Amino acid sequence: MTMKKGRFDWYDLMTNDTVAAKRFYSETLGWNVIKWEQGDYEMWAVGEQPIGGMMALPDEAKKAGARPHWLSYIQTDNVDATAKRAEQLGGRVHMSPTDIPSVGRFAILADPQGASFAVLQPLEVMDDVPQKAGFFSWHELYTTDYQAAWKFYAELFGWKNTSAMDMGPEYGMYWMFGRDTQHPVGGMSNIAKGQNTPPYWLYYVTVDDIAATVASIQKHGGKLLNGPMDVPGGDKIAQCMDPQGAMFAVHMPARK
């Protein structure tokens, strides 16, 4: 099997109301919900293609102050070695490497600045994600020290810098990355001055009509945090929050 180390493979919503979340994302992003055959776990799907899942936020996580959030799973060829290396680089292991029957092995980690993510060692090759409506398209890290964070992730996953741009005095440099130098999949920057939030990852979902999607998000109880706005290349983005408090973003590619 050819592993695709460093690829974002899966996305879980950790929420305090799975019933309400299911209704919200189905109504706003058009996702279907599919029951996992082997357990009490529901998956998000675009048509029939699963892209992620949903779980109730554990009580111990709530007691530790965790709020509803999205968690991505990044592919690695050895979960145990990756978790150990993350600790050596200053990160933390929130959940030790664990097997998922018929799926693979995973662990939940945090980078040295505190942003959480998961790593996955799948048993089978996973399909590449198409760039069309309903699928995740961009991965953004907001942190307290993007240069230190970049060293951590580049060492852990072999990510390459694709480009960078100065976002001005509020955000500073925006550092873009990919599994190679030609195909960016995300970016990272320092948290805006005055924005009092801990480091976090934000994930973008492709939509066909950003204005209609944002209107639907607001109609169904979500919040618009920023945008819609134009970004270089002609794309449009908007950053949002679901009714339970999990942040996500939407992305409309430039018209060809």
N, C-alpha and C positions, 0 to 999 in steps of 0.2 A: 504494500500500500504506500502511495506517495503522500507524505504528510505535507500540510501547508502551514508550517509554523508561522505564527504571528498573524494569522487571518482571524477576523471576527466571525465566529461561527453561529452564535446563538444568543438570544436576549430573553432574560426573565424579568417579569414585573413582580416586585415584592410589594404587596399592598395590604391594607387593613380591611378591604371590602372587595372580595373577588367577584361577587355578583354584580355590584355596581360598576366595577372596572370592566368586566366583560361587556356590559351593555354600552358603556361609554366608547370604548375603542372600536367595537363593532359598528356603532352608529357614526363615528367620526372618520375612521380610517378604513372602514369596510372590511375589517378582518373577520374571518370565520374562527370559530372555536371548535377544536377537535379533542376528544378525550384520548389520552394515552392508553394504549392497549394493556400495559403492564402495571398500572397503578393509578392512584387517585391524583392525577395531574392533568391539567388542561393546557392545550397548546394553541398559540395563535397561528393562523394560517392565511396565506394569500391564495385564494382558491382552495386547492387541496395541498399546497406546499407549506409545511410547517416552517416557521421562522423563529419561534420562541415559545415561551410558556408563562405561566402565572402561578404564584404561590402566595399563601397568607404570610405576612411578616411574622416571624417567630416571636413569641413572648419575650424571650431573652434578648432579642435584638431591640424590641421596643423599650425594654427596661434600660438598655444601654444607650437609648436616645436615638435609635435609628428611625428614620421616617420612610414612608413609601418611596421607592426608587426603582430605577431600571438597573439591571446588572448584566454586563456582557460576558461571554465566554470566549476566550482567545485561545486558538489552537496551539498546542505544543506537542513535541514528540515524546516527552517524558514528564508527566505531571509531578512526580516525586522530586526529580532533579530540579525542575523549575521552581517548585515551592522552596526547596532548600536554597537555591541560588537567590531567590527573592529575599529571603532572610539575610543572606550574606551581604546583599546590596543595600540593606537597611529597611526592607519592607517587612510586612507582618503576614502571618498565616491565620486567617479568621476561621477557616474550616480545613482540617487536614485532608490530604488526598483520600478520596473515597470512590469506590466503584459504583457505577450505575449499570445494572444488568442489561446486557445487549446493546448498550450505548457506548460506554467507555469509562474513563476515570477523570475526576475533576477535583479541584480545590478552589477555595475562595481566599483571595489574598488582598493586601492593601499595599500601595506604593509608599515610599518613605514620607511623603507629604500627607498621606491618609486617605487617598481616593481608593475605593474598592473596585475590584474586578475579579473575574474567575478565569481559570485556565482549564482547558479540556483536551484530553487525549482520546479522540474517537476511535472506535473499533473499525469503522468503515469510512471510506472516502465520502465527504459531504459535498453536495452540489455547490457550485459557485452561485453567488446571489446575483440575479439579474437587476439591472438598473431600471426598474419600472415601478409604477405606483404600488404602494403597500410594503415594499421592501426597505430595509435600513440601508442608508447610503453614505453616512458620514459619522465620524466618531470624534468627539471633542473633549479634551481634558482642560478643565479650569483648575489651576493649582496655585500654590504660593511661591513656587520656584520652578519655572518650566525648564530651565537649563538642567537642574538636578534631576527633575522627572524624566527628561529626555534621555539622559545618560542611563538611568535605571531601565527604561523600556527598551532602549536600543540594545543594551547588553542582554536583557532577558529574552527578547524576541527577534533580534536582528533587524529591526526596522531601520529604514533609510530615510534621511531627510530629502524631501522633494523640492521644497522652496520655503521661503519665509517672507513675511511682509510686516512693516511697522504699522500697528493699528492706532498709533497716537498715544498721548500721555496717559489716557485712562487705562488702556490694556497693555500697551507696550508691544513687544514682538509676538507675532503669530507664527508658530513653527509647524509646518506641515510634513507629514510622513506617509510612508507606504511600505509594502513588503519589498519593493524595488524603488528605484529613483524616478520611474516614469508614471506610476499610477498611484496618486495620493488617495488615502482612505480616511484621513483625519487630520486634526490639528491640535495644538495645545498652546495655551498662553496663561499668563498670570491672571488671577481673579481681578476684576476691575476694582480700582481704588474706591473705597466706600461701600463695596458690596461685602457685607459681613457674613460670608458663608464658608464652610469648610470645603476643601478640594473635592471635586466630583467630576464624573464622566457624564456627558450629555450625548444622546443618540438621535440622529435625524432619520426620518422616514420620508421616502419619496411620495409626492402627491402630484396629481394632474392639474389641480386648480387650487392654488394656495389661499386665495381670497375666500372661496367657498368652504374650504377645509377649516380655516380659522373661524369663520362664522358659525360653522357646525360645532366646533370645539366650545365656543362661548355659549351657544344655544343649549348644549348638553351639560353645562356646569363646569367646564374647564376655564382656565384663565389664559389670556394672552400676556406674556411677560415682556416680549420684545419683538418688534416687526409688525407686519411683514416688511422686509427690507431687501434691497438689491445687494448682491455681492459680486465681486469681480468675475467676469465671464458671462454675466447676464442671468445667473440663477437668482432665485428669491428664497428667502428663509424666514421662519418665524419660530420663536422659542415660547413654549407653552407649559402649562401645568394641568394635570388631570384633576378631577374633583377630590381625589384622596391626597393629593399633594406631590405626586411623582412628576418630575420634570421630564419633558421630551421636546423634540423639535421636529418641524416639517420642512421639506425642501422641494422646491419645484425647479427642475432643470430648465435652462434657457431653451426657448423654442428654436428648433433647427430650421 
